[in-house]
Amino acid sequence: MAPFSNQDIDQLATEIKAAYQRRPPAHTEGAARDPKGTFCEVWPSVHDGLVALEAVVGSIPGFGAMVKAAISIVDAAGQAADKALCPSK
């Protein structure tokens, strides 16, 4: 889907995992709710939706290429986050 290599996604996954581990503990005032469980639950459906959306927008003249590039970036980031945060399948 994306013009990103597996190495690119692995590097981003490493950065996401490190950032996740640096977040404040859940009991710290002002800490955000842990999004890990929700992300891991919804990402497979989101990924499928992005793949379908990319196929559709490719046929739209004018801005289709720009939208496809944006979808590719979002998908690569999601794949990296899935690799960094979610249990192996």
Steps between C-alpha positions, in 0.01 A plus 500: 500500500761753607827590336660427836732206549475251784818660636325840508208350688735317741683825577174685562379211717813534714435872545132445585585232755759728665255791513230276647737383772590862588136603558394589855365211708121471501483605864685828433283810497438611146598168346293394203297182506704211361398479132688178431211257546259704291752553221590131484133410486400740219815516287427193283166650393652844449775352284243319286304825464812690395579240234145526363505880512831513317355287221203735463682834513749389238228545238416858602664747262687795638569426862500119500879468499536739793235315700661163421832631631336619822325165545833321448663708773216430745507130418879475545476674837217268604695193394798620701285568807338158465843338485625699799201476732277207415559137592622279219224333309 
